[in-house]
Structure formats: C-alpha cells, structure tokens
C-alpha cells in the first residue's frame, strides 16, 4: 500500500516538475527563438534584395565591351 502511494507521489512530482520546466523555460525560449527567426528572415530578404541589385549592375557592366569600359567608346 505505501509503495503504491510512494510511486504515485513520485510520478506526481516528476510530472509537475516536467510541466513547470515546459511552461517556465521551454515556452519563453520558444517565443524568443520565434522572434529571432522572424528577424533572421527579414535580414535574409534584405540581403537577397541587395544581391539582386548588385546582380543587375554586374550584368549591365558585363554587357559593355572592353573599349566601352575603358572609356574609349560610348
């Protein structure tokens, strides 16, 4: 009888501590990770736009001949 009661109390203590850990540690950490992930996506889109703009400039420059690049021809 007392062994069953001890196992029940141990189970309750383990389950309660696991729930507390999830609520007070993992959930706030998840929220912080979500905010950081959103910031990372915004930064990634900003970098992609910058690369896209640079790509257009490089393609425009590459379409010119060597003489045009040196300023001998327009």
N, CA, C, O and CB atoms as a CASP TS submission, in Angstrom:
PFRMAT TS
TARGET T0000
AUTHOR 0000-0000-0000
METHOD Language model
MODEL 1
PARENT N/A
ATOM      1  N   UNK     1       0.826  -1.195   0.000  1.00  0.00           N
ATOM      2  CA  UNK     1       0.000   0.000   0.000  1.00  0.00           C
ATOM      3  C   UNK     1       0.869   1.257   0.000  1.00  0.00           C
ATOM      4  O   UNK     1       0.649   2.154  -0.815  1.00  0.00           O
ATOM      5  CB  UNK     1      -0.939  -0.001   1.210  1.00  0.00           C
ATOM      6  N   UNK     2       1.845   1.338   0.894  1.00  0.00           N
ATOM      7  CA  UNK     2       2.678   2.530   0.970  1.00  0.00           C
ATOM      8  C   UNK     2       3.603   2.634  -0.233  1.00  0.00           C
ATOM      9  O   UNK     2       4.003   3.741  -0.591  1.00  0.00           O
ATOM     10  CB  UNK     2       3.491   2.527   2.255  1.00  0.00           C
ATOM     11  N   UNK     3       3.963   1.504  -0.882  1.00  0.00           N
ATOM     12  CA  UNK     3       4.788   1.541  -2.096  1.00  0.00           C
ATOM     13  C   UNK     3       3.987   2.157  -3.241  1.00  0.00           C
ATOM     14  O   UNK     3       4.514   2.960  -4.011  1.00  0.00           O
ATOM     15  CB  UNK     3       5.278   0.112  -2.479  1.00  0.00           C
ATOM     16  N   UNK     4       2.736   1.785  -3.349  1.00  0.00           N
ATOM     17  CA  UNK     4       1.864   2.350  -4.380  1.00  0.00           C
ATOM     18  C   UNK     4       1.718   3.849  -4.181  1.00  0.00           C
ATOM     19  O   UNK     4       1.757   4.617  -5.142  1.00  0.00           O
ATOM     20  CB  UNK     4       0.481   1.672  -4.359  1.00  0.00           C
ATOM     21  N   UNK     5       1.554   4.252  -2.958  1.00  0.00           N
ATOM     22  CA  UNK     5       1.407   5.678  -2.638  1.00  0.00           C
ATOM     23  C   UNK     5       2.700   6.427  -2.965  1.00  0.00           C
ATOM     24  O   UNK     5       2.658   7.536  -3.498  1.00  0.00           O
ATOM     25  CB  UNK     5       1.035   5.871  -1.142  1.00  0.00           C
ATOM     26  N   UNK     6       3.847   5.824  -2.645  1.00  0.00           N
ATOM     27  CA  UNK     6       5.143   6.435  -2.929  1.00  0.00           C
ATOM     28  C   UNK     6       5.360   6.577  -4.439  1.00  0.00           C
ATOM     29  O   UNK     6       5.860   7.601  -4.904  1.00  0.00           O
ATOM     30  CB  UNK     6       6.275   5.600  -2.303  1.00  0.00           C
ATOM     31  N   UNK     7       4.984   5.552  -5.195  1.00  0.00           N
ATOM     32  CA  UNK     7       5.113   5.620  -6.655  1.00  0.00           C
ATOM     33  C   UNK     7       4.199   6.705  -7.210  1.00  0.00           C
ATOM     34  O   UNK     7       4.595   7.436  -8.119  1.00  0.00           O
ATOM     35  CB  UNK     7       4.778   4.252  -7.302  1.00  0.00           C
ATOM     36  N   UNK     8       3.002   6.821  -6.687  1.00  0.00           N
ATOM     37  CA  UNK     8       2.069   7.850  -7.147  1.00  0.00           C
ATOM     38  C   UNK     8       2.613   9.246  -6.856  1.00  0.00           C
ATOM     39  O   UNK     8       2.542  10.129  -7.711  1.00  0.00           O
ATOM     40  CB  UNK     8       0.695   7.667  -6.481  1.00  0.00           C
ATOM     41  N   UNK     9       3.148   9.449  -5.670  1.00  0.00           N
ATOM     42  CA  UNK     9       3.705  10.758  -5.319  1.00  0.00           C
ATOM     43  C   UNK     9       4.950  11.076  -6.153  1.00  0.00           C
ATOM     44  O   UNK     9       5.157  12.221  -6.556  1.00  0.00           O
ATOM     45  CB  UNK     9       4.050  10.803  -3.822  1.00  0.00           C
ATOM     46  N   UNK    10       5.770  10.063  -6.407  1.00  0.00           N
ATOM     47  CA  UNK    10       6.949  10.262  -7.252  1.00  0.00           C
ATOM     48  C   UNK    10       6.527  10.630  -8.671  1.00  0.00           C
ATOM     49  O   UNK    10       7.104  11.531  -9.279  1.00  0.00           O
ATOM     50  CB  UNK    10       7.831   8.993  -7.267  1.00  0.00           C
ATOM     51  N   UNK    11       5.534   9.943  -9.191  1.00  0.00           N
ATOM     52  CA  UNK    11       5.014  10.237 -10.523  1.00  0.00           C
ATOM     53  C   UNK    11       4.470  11.660 -10.576  1.00  0.00           C
ATOM     54  O   UNK    11       4.709  12.380 -11.546  1.00  0.00           O
ATOM     55  CB  UNK    11       3.916   9.229 -10.912  1.00  0.00           C
ATOM     56  N   UNK    12       3.747  12.067  -9.548  1.00  0.00           N
ATOM     57  CA  UNK    12       3.200  13.419  -9.496  1.00  0.00           C
ATOM     58  C   UNK    12       4.324  14.457  -9.453  1.00  0.00           C
ATOM     59  O   UNK    12       4.244  15.483 -10.128  1.00  0.00           O
ATOM     60  CB  UNK    12       2.279  13.578  -8.273  1.00  0.00           C
ATOM     61  N   UNK    13       5.363  14.198  -8.667  1.00  0.00           N
ATOM     62  CA  UNK    13       6.485  15.140  -8.556  1.00  0.00           C
ATOM     63  C   UNK    13       7.223  15.271  -9.886  1.00  0.00           C
ATOM     64  O   UNK    13       7.566  16.378 -10.300  1.00  0.00           O
ATOM     65  CB  UNK    13       7.461  14.687  -7.455  1.00  0.00           C
ATOM     66  N   UNK    14       7.467  14.153 -10.550  1.00  0.00           N
ATOM     67  CA  UNK    14       8.166  14.188 -11.839  1.00  0.00           C
ATOM     68  C   UNK    14       7.318  14.904 -12.883  1.00  0.00           C
ATOM     69  O   UNK    14       7.829  15.740 -13.630  1.00  0.00           O
ATOM     70  CB  UNK    14       8.504  12.759 -12.315  1.00  0.00           C
ATOM     71  N   UNK    15       6.040  14.588 -12.941  1.00  0.00           N
ATOM     72  CA  UNK    15       5.149  15.218 -13.923  1.00  0.00           C
ATOM     73  C   UNK    15       5.018  16.711 -13.657  1.00  0.00           C
ATOM     74  O   UNK    15       5.005  17.507 -14.596  1.00  0.00           O
ATOM     75  CB  UNK    15       3.760  14.556 -13.897  1.00  0.00           C
ATOM     76  N   UNK    16       4.922  17.098 -12.395  1.00  0.00           N
ATOM     77  CA  UNK    16       4.803  18.520 -12.055  1.00  0.00           C
ATOM     78  C   UNK    16       6.068  19.284 -12.417  1.00  0.00           C
ATOM     79  O   UNK    16       5.996  20.391 -12.949  1.00  0.00           O
ATOM     80  CB  UNK    16       4.502  18.689 -10.565  1.00  0.00           C
ATOM     81  N   UNK    17       7.217  18.703 -12.132  1.00  0.00           N
ATOM     82  CA  UNK    17       8.464  19.393 -12.477  1.00  0.00           C
ATOM     83  C   UNK    17       8.640  19.477 -13.994  1.00  0.00           C
ATOM     84  O   UNK    17       9.148  20.478 -14.500  1.00  0.00           O
ATOM     85  CB  UNK    17       9.670  18.673 -11.842  1.00  0.00           C
ATOM     86  N   UNK    18       8.230  18.446 -14.720  1.00  0.00           N
ATOM     87  CA  UNK    18       8.317  18.486 -16.185  1.00  0.00           C
ATOM     88  C   UNK    18       7.397  19.561 -16.756  1.00  0.00           C
ATOM     89  O   UNK    18       7.778  20.288 -17.673  1.00  0.00           O
ATOM     90  CB  UNK    18       7.959  17.112 -16.785  1.00  0.00           C
ATOM     91  N   UNK    19       6.199  19.657 -16.215  1.00  0.00           N
ATOM     92  CA  UNK    19       5.271  20.690 -16.676  1.00  0.00           C
ATOM     93  C   UNK    19       5.806  22.078 -16.350  1.00  0.00           C
ATOM     94  O   UNK    19       5.733  22.983 -17.182  1.00  0.00           O
ATOM     95  CB  UNK    19       3.886  20.493 -16.042  1.00  0.00           C
ATOM     96  N   UNK    20       6.337  22.250 -15.159  1.00  0.00           N
ATOM     97  CA  UNK    20       6.921  23.540 -14.793  1.00  0.00           C
ATOM     98  C   UNK    20       8.073  23.918 -15.704  1.00  0.00           C
ATOM     99  O   UNK    20       8.200  25.077 -16.098  1.00  0.00           O
ATOM    100  CB  UNK    20       7.396  23.514 -13.356  1.00  0.00           C
ATOM    101  N   UNK    21       8.909  22.954 -16.040  1.00  0.00           N
ATOM    102  CA  UNK    21      10.023  23.213 -16.949  1.00  0.00           C
ATOM    103  C   UNK    21       9.518  23.643 -18.322  1.00  0.00           C
ATOM    104  O   UNK    21      10.054  24.575 -18.922  1.00  0.00           O
ATOM    105  CB  UNK    21      10.909  21.967 -17.078  1.00  0.00           C
ATOM    106  N   UNK    22       8.495  22.969 -18.814  1.00  0.00           N
ATOM    107  CA  UNK    22       7.943  23.325 -20.121  1.00  0.00           C
ATOM    108  C   UNK    22       7.341  24.718 -20.114  1.00  0.00           C
ATOM    109  O   UNK    22       7.541  25.493 -21.050  1.00  0.00           O
ATOM    110  CB  UNK    22       6.893  22.313 -20.544  1.00  0.00           C
ATOM    111  N   UNK    23       6.605  25.034 -19.058  1.00  0.00           N
ATOM    112  CA  UNK    23       5.898  26.315 -19.009  1.00  0.00           C
ATOM    113  C   UNK    23       6.852  27.478 -18.764  1.00  0.00           C
ATOM    114  O   UNK    23       6.728  28.524 -19.402  1.00  0.00           O
ATOM    115  CB  UNK    23       4.832  26.286 -17.920  1.00  0.00           C
ATOM    116  N   UNK    24       7.796  27.308 -17.856  1.00  0.00           N
ATOM    117  CA  UNK    24       8.625  28.437 -17.443  1.00  0.00           C
ATOM    118  C   UNK    24       9.972  28.522 -18.148  1.00  0.00           C
ATOM    119  O   UNK    24      10.636  29.555 -18.064  1.00  0.00           O
ATOM    120  CB  UNK    24       8.851  28.368 -15.984  1.00  0.00           C
ATOM    121  N   UNK    25      10.390  27.473 -18.835  1.00  0.00           N
ATOM    122  CA  UNK    25      11.681  27.506 -19.523  1.00  0.00           C
ATOM    123  C   UNK    25      11.503  27.356 -21.026  1.00  0.00           C
ATOM    124  O   UNK    25      11.935  28.220 -21.789  1.00  0.00           O
ATOM    125  CB  UNK    25      12.599  26.404 -18.991  1.00  0.00           C
ATOM    126  N   UNK    26      10.876  26.277 -21.457  1.00  0.00           N
ATOM    127  CA  UNK    26      10.811  25.993 -22.889  1.00  0.00           C
ATOM    128  C   UNK    26       9.905  26.950 -23.651  1.00  0.00           C
ATOM    129  O   UNK    26      10.259  27.380 -24.749  1.00  0.00           O
ATOM    130  CB  UNK    26      10.338  24.588 -23.104  1.00  0.00           C
ATOM    131  N   UNK    27       8.752  27.292 -23.099  1.00  0.00           N
ATOM    132  CA  UNK    27       7.841  28.164 -23.833  1.00  0.00           C
ATOM    133  C   UNK    27       8.428  29.564 -24.037  1.00  0.00           C
ATOM    134  O   UNK    27       8.388  30.066 -25.160  1.00  0.00           O
ATOM    135  CB  UNK    27       6.510  28.261 -23.098  1.00  0.00           C
ATOM    136  N   UNK    28       8.977  30.226 -22.991  1.00  0.00           N
ATOM    137  CA  UNK    28       9.605  31.535 -23.248  1.00  0.00           C
ATOM    138  C   UNK    28      10.780  31.436 -24.221  1.00  0.00           C
ATOM    139  O   UNK    28      10.992  32.328 -25.043  1.00  0.00           O
ATOM    140  CB  UNK    28      10.084  32.153 -21.936  1.00  0.00           C
ATOM    141  N   UNK    29      11.535  30.350 -24.122  1.00  0.00           N
ATOM    142  CA  UNK    29      12.648  30.161 -25.037  1.00  0.00           C
ATOM    143  C   UNK    29      12.130  30.005 -26.462  1.00  0.00           C
ATOM    144  O   UNK    29      12.737  30.524 -27.399  1.00  0.00           O
ATOM    145  CB  UNK    29      13.487  28.938 -24.629  1.00  0.00           C
ATOM    146  N   UNK    30      11.020  29.300 -26.638  1.00  0.00           N
ATOM    147  CA  UNK    30      10.404  29.135 -27.953  1.00  0.00           C
ATOM    148  C   UNK    30       9.975  30.493 -28.511  1.00  0.00           C
ATOM    149  O   UNK    30      10.168  30.768 -29.696  1.00  0.00           O
ATOM    150  CB  UNK    30       9.193  28.180 -27.869  1.00  0.00           C
ATOM    151  N   UNK    31       9.402  31.332 -27.669  1.00  0.00           N
ATOM    152  CA  UNK    31       8.977  32.660 -28.128  1.00  0.00           C
ATOM    153  C   UNK    31      10.182  33.486 -28.571  1.00  0.00           C
ATOM    154  O   UNK    31      10.117  34.175 -29.589  1.00  0.00           O
ATOM    155  CB  UNK    31       8.206  33.399 -27.012  1.00  0.00           C
ATOM    156  N   UNK    32      11.276  33.424 -27.821  1.00  0.00           N
ATOM    157  CA  UNK    32      12.490  34.153 -28.198  1.00  0.00           C
ATOM    158  C   UNK    32      13.044  33.623 -29.517  1.00  0.00           C
ATOM    159  O   UNK    32      13.460  34.402 -30.374  1.00  0.00           O
ATOM    160  CB  UNK    32      13.556  34.041 -27.089  1.00  0.00           C
ATOM    161  N   UNK    33      13.050  32.312 -29.679  1.00  0.00           N
ATOM    162  CA  UNK    33      13.518  31.731 -30.937  1.00  0.00           C
ATOM    163  C   UNK    33      12.640  32.162 -32.108  1.00  0.00           C
ATOM    164  O   UNK    33      13.146  32.418 -33.200  1.00  0.00           O
ATOM    165  CB  UNK    33      13.547  30.205 -30.840  1.00  0.00           C
ATOM    166  N   UNK    34      11.345  32.244 -31.890  1.00  0.00           N
ATOM    167  CA  UNK    34      10.428  32.668 -32.946  1.00  0.00           C
ATOM    168  C   UNK    34      10.723  34.110 -33.367  1.00  0.00           C
ATOM    169  O   UNK    34      10.747  34.419 -34.559  1.00  0.00           O
ATOM    170  CB  UNK    34       8.964  32.535 -32.475  1.00  0.00           C
ATOM    171  N   UNK    35      10.947  34.995 -32.382  1.00  0.00           N
ATOM    172  CA  UNK    35      11.281  36.392 -32.707  1.00  0.00           C
ATOM    173  C   UNK    35      12.611  36.463 -33.458  1.00  0.00           C
ATOM    174  O   UNK    35      12.731  37.192 -34.443  1.00  0.00           O
ATOM    175  CB  UNK    35      11.349  37.252 -31.418  1.00  0.00           C
ATOM    176  N   UNK    36      13.601  35.716 -32.997  1.00  0.00           N
ATOM    177  CA  UNK    36      14.898  35.711 -33.676  1.00  0.00           C
ATOM    178  C   UNK    36      14.780  35.166 -35.093  1.00  0.00           C
ATOM    179  O   UNK    36      15.443  35.660 -36.004  1.00  0.00           O
ATOM    180  CB  UNK    36      15.910  34.886 -32.882  1.00  0.00           C
ATOM    181  N   UNK    37      13.947  34.160 -35.284  1.00  0.00           N
ATOM    182  CA  UNK    37      13.750  33.594 -36.613  1.00  0.00           C
ATOM    183  C   UNK    37      13.094  34.614 -37.550  1.00  0.00           C
ATOM    184  O   UNK    37      13.470  34.718 -38.717  1.00  0.00           O
ATOM    185  CB  UNK    37      12.894  32.320 -36.528  1.00  0.00           C
ATOM    186  N   UNK    38      12.124  35.357 -37.042  1.00  0.00           N
ATOM    187  CA  UNK    38      11.484  36.394 -37.863  1.00  0.00           C
ATOM    188  C   UNK    38      12.492  37.478 -38.240  1.00  0.00           C
ATOM    189  O   UNK    38      12.498  37.946 -39.379  1.00  0.00           O
ATOM    190  CB  UNK    38      10.284  37.020 -37.111  1.00  0.00           C
ATOM    191  N   UNK    39      13.342  37.880 -37.295  1.00  0.00           N
ATOM    192  CA  UNK    39      14.382  38.866 -37.597  1.00  0.00           C
ATOM    193  C   UNK    39      15.353  38.330 -38.641  1.00  0.00           C
ATOM    194  O   UNK    39      15.788  39.062 -39.530  1.00  0.00           O
ATOM    195  CB  UNK    39      15.143  39.253 -36.320  1.00  0.00           C
ATOM    196  N   UNK    40      15.687  37.058 -38.530  1.00  0.00           N
ATOM    197  CA  UNK    40      16.595  36.438 -39.489  1.00  0.00           C
ATOM    198  C   UNK    40      15.979  36.401 -40.887  1.00  0.00           C
ATOM    199  O   UNK    40      16.678  36.621 -41.876  1.00  0.00           O
ATOM    200  CB  UNK    40      16.958  35.022 -39.035  1.00  0.00           C
ATOM    201  N   UNK    41      14.680  36.124 -40.974  1.00  0.00           N
ATOM    202  CA  UNK    41      14.012  36.120 -42.281  1.00  0.00           C
ATOM    203  C   UNK    41      14.031  37.515 -42.898  1.00  0.00           C
ATOM    204  O   UNK    41      14.254  37.657 -44.100  1.00  0.00           O
ATOM    205  CB  UNK    41      12.559  35.616 -42.147  1.00  0.00           C
ATOM    206  N   UNK    42      13.797  38.549 -42.082  1.00  0.00           N
ATOM    207  CA  UNK    42      13.831  39.925 -42.598  1.00  0.00           C
ATOM    208  C   UNK    42      15.225  40.278 -43.099  1.00  0.00           C
ATOM    209  O   UNK    42      15.371  40.880 -44.163  1.00  0.00           O
ATOM    210  CB  UNK    42      13.392  40.925 -41.511  1.00  0.00           C
ATOM    211  N   UNK    43      16.241  39.909 -42.341  1.00  0.00           N
ATOM    212  CA  UNK    43      17.623  40.168 -42.749  1.00  0.00           C
ATOM    213  C   UNK    43      17.955  39.405 -44.033  1.00  0.00           C
ATOM    214  O   UNK    43      18.625  39.938 -44.918  1.00  0.00           O
ATOM    215  CB  UNK    43      18.605  39.773 -41.623  1.00  0.00           C
ATOM    216  N   UNK    44      17.497  38.187 -44.131  1.00  0.00           N
ATOM    217  CA  UNK    44      17.739  37.381 -45.329  1.00  0.00           C
ATOM    218  C   UNK    44      17.104  38.035 -46.560  1.00  0.00           C
ATOM    219  O   UNK    44      17.724  38.090 -47.621  1.00  0.00           O
ATOM    220  CB  UNK    44      17.187  35.952 -45.139  1.00  0.00           C
ATOM    221  N   UNK    45      15.885  38.524 -46.423  1.00  0.00           N
ATOM    222  CA  UNK    45      15.226  39.191 -47.549  1.00  0.00           C
ATOM    223  C   UNK    45      15.954  40.475 -47.930  1.00  0.00           C
ATOM    224  O   UNK    45      16.057  40.805 -49.111  1.00  0.00           O
ATOM    225  CB  UNK    45      13.763  39.499 -47.206  1.00  0.00           C
ATOM    226  N   UNK    46      16.464  41.206 -46.924  1.00  0.00           N
ATOM    227  CA  UNK    46      17.214  42.430 -47.205  1.00  0.00           C
ATOM    228  C   UNK    46      18.488  42.100 -47.981  1.00  0.00           C
ATOM    229  O   UNK    46      18.829  42.799 -48.935  1.00  0.00           O
ATOM    230  CB  UNK    46      17.561  43.174 -45.892  1.00  0.00           C
ATOM    231  N   UNK    47      19.185  41.053 -47.586  1.00  0.00           N
ATOM    232  CA  UNK    47      20.413  40.654 -48.276  1.00  0.00           C
ATOM    233  C   UNK    47      20.095  40.173 -49.690  1.00  0.00           C
ATOM    234  O   UNK    47      20.838  40.475 -50.624  1.00  0.00           O
ATOM    235  CB  UNK    47      21.147  39.548 -47.486  1.00  0.00           C
ATOM    236  N   UNK    48      19.006  39.433 -49.860  1.00  0.00           N
ATOM    237  CA  UNK    48      18.624  38.985 -51.203  1.00  0.00           C
ATOM    238  C   UNK    48      18.336  40.165 -52.122  1.00  0.00           C
ATOM    239  O   UNK    48      18.730  40.153 -53.288  1.00  0.00           O
ATOM    240  CB  UNK    48      17.399  38.072 -51.131  1.00  0.00           C
ATOM    241  N   UNK    49      17.653  41.181 -51.609  1.00  0.00           N
ATOM    242  CA  UNK    49      17.398  42.376 -52.417  1.00  0.00           C
ATOM    243  C   UNK    49      18.702  43.072 -52.796  1.00  0.00           C
ATOM    244  O   UNK    49      18.861  43.520 -53.932  1.00  0.00           O
ATOM    245  CB  UNK    49      16.483  43.348 -51.660  1.00  0.00           C
ATOM    246  N   UNK    50      19.632  43.165 -51.851  1.00  0.00           N
ATOM    247  CA  UNK    50      20.920  43.796 -52.141  1.00  0.00           C
ATOM    248  C   UNK    50      21.684  43.006 -53.197  1.00  0.00           C
ATOM    249  O   UNK    50      22.287  43.592 -54.096  1.00  0.00           O
ATOM    250  CB  UNK    50      21.760  43.917 -50.861  1.00  0.00           C
ATOM    251  N   UNK    51      21.662  41.693 -53.091  1.00  0.00           N
ATOM    252  CA  UNK    51      22.354  40.856 -54.081  1.00  0.00           C
ATOM    253  C   UNK    51      21.682  40.977 -55.439  1.00  0.00           C
ATOM    254  O   UNK    51      22.358  41.010 -56.467  1.00  0.00           O
ATOM    255  CB  UNK    51      22.377  39.380 -53.630  1.00  0.00           C
ATOM    256  N   UNK    52      20.365  41.043 -55.449  1.00  0.00           N
ATOM    257  CA  UNK    52      19.635  41.183 -56.706  1.00  0.00           C
ATOM    258  C   UNK    52      20.003  42.505 -57.384  1.00  0.00           C
ATOM    259  O   UNK    52      20.187  42.547 -58.600  1.00  0.00           O
ATOM    260  CB  UNK    52      18.109  41.106 -56.460  1.00  0.00           C
ATOM    261  N   UNK    53      20.111  43.584 -56.603  1.00  0.00           N
ATOM    262  CA  UNK    53      20.505  44.876 -57.167  1.00  0.00           C
ATOM    263  C   UNK    53      21.936  44.829 -57.700  1.00  0.00           C
ATOM    264  O   UNK    53      22.220  45.364 -58.771  1.00  0.00           O
ATOM    265  CB  UNK    53      20.372  45.983 -56.111  1.00  0.00           C
ATOM    266  N   UNK    54      22.830  44.193 -56.956  1.00  0.00           N
ATOM    267  CA  UNK    54      24.216  44.075 -57.411  1.00  0.00           C
ATOM    268  C   UNK    54      24.291  43.234 -58.677  1.00  0.00           C
ATOM    269  O   UNK    54      25.104  43.520 -59.557  1.00  0.00           O
ATOM    270  CB  UNK    54      25.099  43.460 -56.309  1.00  0.00           C
ATOM    271  N   UNK    55      23.463  42.207 -58.785  1.00  0.00           N
ATOM    272  CA  UNK    55      23.461  41.337 -59.955  1.00  0.00           C
ATOM    273  C   UNK    55      23.066  42.123 -61.200  1.00  0.00           C
ATOM    274  O   UNK    55      23.642  41.926 -62.270  1.00  0.00           O
ATOM    275  CB  UNK    55      22.507  40.150 -59.745  1.00  0.00           C
ATOM    276  N   UNK    56      22.088  43.010 -61.064  1.00  0.00           N
ATOM    277  CA  UNK    56      21.665  43.837 -62.201  1.00  0.00           C
ATOM    278  C   UNK    56      22.807  44.743 -62.637  1.00  0.00           C
ATOM    279  O   UNK    56      23.054  44.899 -63.832  1.00  0.00           O
ATOM    280  CB  UNK    56      20.416  44.682 -61.837  1.00  0.00           C
ATOM    281  N   UNK    57      23.508  45.343 -61.672  1.00  0.00           N
ATOM    282  CA  UNK    57      24.635  46.213 -62.011  1.00  0.00           C
ATOM    283  C   UNK    57      25.756  45.432 -62.684  1.00  0.00           C
ATOM    284  O   UNK    57      26.358  45.913 -63.644  1.00  0.00           O
ATOM    285  CB  UNK    57      25.164  46.908 -60.759  1.00  0.00           C
ATOM    286  N   UNK    58      26.036  44.244 -62.193  1.00  0.00           N
ATOM    287  CA  UNK    58      27.106  43.424 -62.773  1.00  0.00           C
ATOM    288  C   UNK    58      26.739  42.997 -64.186  1.00  0.00           C
ATOM    289  O   UNK    58      27.586  43.021 -65.079  1.00  0.00           O
ATOM    290  CB  UNK    58      27.382  42.184 -61.896  1.00  0.00           C
ATOM    291  N   UNK    59      25.496  42.608 -64.398  1.00  0.00           N
ATOM    292  CA  UNK    59      25.078  42.206 -65.749  1.00  0.00           C
ATOM    293  C   UNK    59      25.151  43.385 -66.711  1.00  0.00           C
ATOM    294  O   UNK    59      25.524  43.215 -67.872  1.00  0.00           O
ATOM    295  CB  UNK    59      23.649  41.632 -65.726  1.00  0.00           C
ATOM    296  N   UNK    60      24.796  44.583 -66.237  1.00  0.00           N
ATOM    297  CA  UNK    60      24.872  45.767 -67.091  1.00  0.00           C
ATOM    298  C   UNK    60      26.333  46.041 -67.445  1.00  0.00           C
ATOM    299  O   UNK    60      26.650  46.315 -68.602  1.00  0.00           O
ATOM    300  CB  UNK    60      24.233  47.002 -66.390  1.00  0.00           C
ATOM    301  N   UNK    61      27.210  45.970 -66.466  1.00  0.00           N
ATOM    302  CA  UNK    61      28.631  46.213 -66.711  1.00  0.00           C
ATOM    303  C   UNK    61      29.215  45.134 -67.618  1.00  0.00           C
ATOM    304  O   UNK    61      30.059  45.436 -68.462  1.00  0.00           O
ATOM    305  CB  UNK    61      29.404  46.267 -65.384  1.00  0.00           C
ATOM    306  N   UNK    62      28.791  43.899 -67.463  1.00  0.00           N
ATOM    307  CA  UNK    62      29.315  42.803 -68.273  1.00  0.00           C
ATOM    308  C   UNK    62      28.848  42.894 -69.722  1.00  0.00           C
ATOM    309  O   UNK    62      29.491  42.341 -70.615  1.00  0.00           O
ATOM    310  CB  UNK    62      28.896  41.467 -67.679  1.00  0.00           C
ATOM    311  N   UNK    63      27.749  43.579 -69.961  1.00  0.00           N
ATOM    312  CA  UNK    63      27.250  43.683 -71.334  1.00  0.00           C
ATOM    313  C   UNK    63      28.044  44.704 -72.148  1.00  0.00           C
ATOM    314  O   UNK    63      27.946  44.729 -73.375  1.00  0.00           O
ATOM    315  CB  UNK    63      25.771  44.063 -71.328  1.00  0.00           C
ATOM    316  N   UNK    64      28.818  45.531 -71.483  1.00  0.00           N
ATOM    317  CA  UNK    64      29.629  46.525 -72.198  1.00  0.00           C
ATOM    318  C   UNK    64      30.916  45.875 -72.704  1.00  0.00           C
ATOM    319  O   UNK    64      31.424  44.928 -72.104  1.00  0.00           O
ATOM    320  CB  UNK    64      29.958  47.737 -71.277  1.00  0.00           C
ATOM    321  N   UNK    65      31.428  46.391 -73.800  1.00  0.00           N
ATOM    322  CA  UNK    65      32.686  45.872 -74.336  1.00  0.00           C
ATOM    323  C   UNK    65      33.854  46.418 -73.523  1.00  0.00           C
ATOM    324  O   UNK    65      33.691  47.327 -72.709  1.00  0.00           O
ATOM    325  CB  UNK    65      32.845  46.243 -75.834  1.00  0.00           C
ATOM    326  N   UNK    66      35.019  45.855 -73.755  1.00  0.00           N
ATOM    327  CA  UNK    66      36.213  46.304 -73.027  1.00  0.00           C
ATOM    328  C   UNK    66      36.519  47.760 -73.361  1.00  0.00           C
ATOM    329  O   UNK    66      36.890  48.533 -72.478  1.00  0.00           O
ATOM    330  CB  UNK    66      37.429  45.410 -73.366  1.00  0.00           C
ATOM    331  N   UNK    67      36.367  48.138 -74.629  1.00  0.00           N
ATOM    332  CA  UNK    67      36.633  49.525 -75.008  1.00  0.00           C
ATOM    333  C   UNK    67      35.649  50.482 -74.342  1.00  0.00           C
ATOM    334  O   UNK    67      36.027  51.582 -73.939  1.00  0.00           O
ATOM    335  CB  UNK    67      36.567  49.682 -76.528  1.00  0.00           C
ATOM    336  N   UNK    68      34.399  50.070 -74.225  1.00  0.00           N
ATOM    337  CA  UNK    68      33.423  50.913 -73.535  1.00  0.00           C
ATOM    338  C   UNK    68      33.773  51.038 -72.053  1.00  0.00           C
ATOM    339  O   UNK    68      33.618  52.107 -71.462  1.00  0.00           O
ATOM    340  CB  UNK    68      32.003  50.340 -73.700  1.00  0.00           C
ATOM    341  N   UNK    69      34.238  49.961 -71.467  1.00  0.00           N
ATOM    342  CA  UNK    69      34.613  50.002 -70.053  1.00  0.00           C
ATOM    343  C   UNK    69      35.809  50.920 -69.822  1.00  0.00           C
ATOM    344  O   UNK    69      35.898  51.588 -68.792  1.00  0.00           O
ATOM    345  CB  UNK    69      34.931  48.595 -69.548  1.00  0.00           C
ATOM    346  N   UNK    70      36.727  50.948 -70.787  1.00  0.00           N
ATOM    347  CA  UNK    70      37.898  51.813 -70.662  1.00  0.00           C
ATOM    348  C   UNK    70      37.580  53.259 -71.018  1.00  0.00           C
ATOM    349  O   UNK    70      38.410  54.140 -70.794  1.00  0.00           O
ATOM    350  CB  UNK    70      39.019  51.303 -71.545  1.00  0.00           C
ATOM    351  N   UNK    71      36.412  53.517 -71.560  1.00  0.00           N
ATOM    352  CA  UNK    71      36.008  54.876 -71.900  1.00  0.00           C
ATOM    353  C   UNK    71      36.435  55.318 -73.283  1.00  0.00           C
ATOM    354  O   UNK    71      36.371  56.511 -73.579  1.00  0.00           O
ATOM    355  CB  UNK    71      36.554  55.818 -70.904  1.00  0.00           C
ATOM    356  N   UNK    72      36.860  54.425 -74.129  1.00  0.00           N
ATOM    357  CA  UNK    72      37.284  54.778 -75.467  1.00  0.00           C
ATOM    358  C   UNK    72      36.110  54.858 -76.425  1.00  0.00           C
ATOM    359  O   UNK    72      36.170  55.564 -77.431  1.00  0.00           O
ATOM    360  CB  UNK    72      38.294  53.784 -75.970  1.00  0.00           C
ATOM    361  N   UNK    73      35.063  54.147 -76.121  1.00  0.00           N
ATOM    362  CA  UNK    73      33.856  54.166 -76.955  1.00  0.00           C
ATOM    363  C   UNK    73      32.651  54.319 -76.059  1.00  0.00           C
ATOM    364  O   UNK    73      32.653  53.924 -74.893  1.00  0.00           O
ATOM    365  CB  UNK    73      33.738  52.879 -77.819  1.00  0.00           C
ATOM    366  N   UNK    74      31.634  54.899 -76.635  1.00  0.00           N
ATOM    367  CA  UNK    74      30.389  55.033 -75.880  1.00  0.00           C
ATOM    368  C   UNK    74      29.337  54.185 -76.447  1.00  0.00           C
ATOM    369  O   UNK    74      28.216  54.169 -75.939  1.00  0.00           O
ATOM    370  CB  UNK    74      29.921  56.441 -75.840  1.00  0.00           C
TER
END
